[in-house]
Amino acid sequence: MSDVNDPCLGCAIVRGDTRTPGGVLARAPGFVLHAVASPSPVPGWVVLTSEQHVRGWYDLEEAASRELGPFAGRVMRAQREVLGAEHVYAFAIGDVLRHFHLHLVPRFADTPPHLRGRGAFDAAPGEHLPLEALEAAALRLGTALAR
């Protein structure tokens, strides 16, 4: 099994060396927004990733910490308005990457119960959406956030 921290996946995404569906969708001081880097059963699943190596929210510099709430709120509103999400879950788990990352996972009216909430992380491979669908949702979100 490969180690996502050697070389650092978070750094590669922040620099643009590794492209997730849609690429970097938006930036705010201390953060980049991008689609989740792994297969997804949910369109519009995005991640706010810290630009620097910090393990958790508690390690963010004060300026980045102040930016996090307003930036996450803008993204969540866009997920609802542009993608039609009913609700957006926010998860900051911090068990894998050495970059703080906040998953913003939309829930839609037709999201199956077993994929709601934390269940989205446990989707079977057959439930993952095609890359084209993930890319299209990410780009719609990025376009809305650029306005």
Buried (B, 14 or more C-beta within 10 A) or exposed (E): EEEBBEEBBBBBBBEEEBBBBBBBBBEBEBBBBBBBBEBBBBBBBBBBBBBBBBBEBEBBBEEBBEBBEEBBEBBBBBBBEBBEBEBBBEBEEBEEBBBBBBBBBBBBEEBEEEBBBEBBBEBEEEBBBEEEBBBBBBBBBBEBBEE
